[in-house]
């Protein structure tokens, strides 16, 4: 398990400060980031909390998952590694190469 946690089901009024207060009892915090909507500037309802230690992250998941913050039960689990955007091989559509249709030089 990594030290970075996903925190979901946030109330719109939940701030980085209130999350820091709630999570700090389980260990030292490296970073708190509430994710905001680019257009409205409002919380998108989730955040990432990075604990300093593995032990702190484990304790935070065990104790904060389901805990009430600003009237909402939090959903807390290990954050998944972000997959790189763009590029890459990928799906079955589009691919290159000569198709099977069209003329094979009939004669």
C-alpha positions in Angstrom: 0.0 0.0 0.0 1.2 3.5 -0.8 1.0 6.5 1.3 -1.4 8.4 -1.0 -5.1 8.0 -0.2 -8.2 8.7 -2.2 -10.9 10.4 -0.1 -14.4 10.4 -1.7 -18.0 11.4 -0.9 -16.9 14.9 0.4 -19.4 17.6 1.1 -18.9 20.6 -1.1 -17.9 22.7 1.9 -15.1 20.3 3.0 -11.8 22.1 2.8 -8.2 20.9 2.8 -7.9 22.3 6.3 -10.8 20.2 7.7 -9.4 17.1 6.0 -5.9 17.8 7.5 -7.5 18.1 10.9 -9.4 14.9 10.5 -6.5 12.8 9.2 -3.7 14.3 11.3 -4.7 12.1 14.3 -3.5 9.0 12.3 0.0 10.4 11.4 1.9 13.2 9.8 0.5 14.5 6.6 2.6 15.3 3.5 -0.1 16.8 1.4 -3.9 17.4 1.1 -5.4 18.2 -2.2 -9.2 18.8 -2.7 -9.9 18.4 -6.4 -11.8 21.3 -7.8 -14.0 21.7 -10.9 -12.1 23.6 -13.5 -15.1 25.7 -14.6 -17.0 26.4 -11.3 -14.1 26.3 -8.8 -16.2 24.1 -6.5 -15.1 20.8 -5.0 -15.7 17.8 -7.2 -16.4 15.8 -4.1 -13.1 14.0 -3.7 -9.6 14.7 -2.5 -6.2 13.0 -2.1 -4.4 12.9 1.2 -0.8 11.8 1.3 0.5 10.5 4.7 4.2 10.7 5.6 4.4 7.0 6.5 2.9 3.7 5.5 1.7 3.2 9.0 -0.2 6.5 9.0 -1.8 5.6 5.7 -2.9 2.2 6.9 -4.3 3.7 10.1 -6.1 6.5 8.2 -7.8 4.0 5.9 -8.9 1.8 8.8 -10.2 4.6 10.9 -11.4 7.2 8.4 -13.3 5.0 5.9 -16.9 5.7 6.9 -16.1 8.4 9.3 -18.3 11.5 9.2 -16.8 14.8 8.1 -19.1 17.8 7.4 -22.1 15.5 7.7 -21.0 12.9 5.1 -19.4 9.5 5.5 -16.1 9.5 3.8 -14.9 6.8 1.5 -11.2 6.3 2.0 -8.9 3.9 0.2 -5.5 3.7 -1.3 -5.2 5.9 -4.3 -4.5 4.1 -7.6 -1.5 5.1 -9.6 -2.5 7.6 -12.2 -2.2 6.1 -15.7 -0.3 8.2 -18.1 -2.6 10.1 -20.4 -2.5 10.0 -24.2 -0.2 8.1 -26.4 0.1 4.4 -26.1 -1.2 1.6 -28.2 -4.7 0.9 -27.2 -8.0 0.0 -28.4 -9.1 -2.1 -31.3 -10.4 0.7 -33.5 -8.6 2.7 -36.1 -5.5 0.7 -36.5 -3.3 0.9 -39.5 -2.5 -1.4 -42.3 -4.2 -2.4 -45.5 -7.8 -3.5 -45.1 -9.4 -6.5 -46.6 -11.8 -4.6 -48.8 -11.5 -3.4 -52.2 -9.9 -4.5 -55.3 -7.4 -7.2 -55.7 -6.6 -6.5 -59.3 -9.4 -8.5 -60.8 -9.0 -9.3 -64.3 
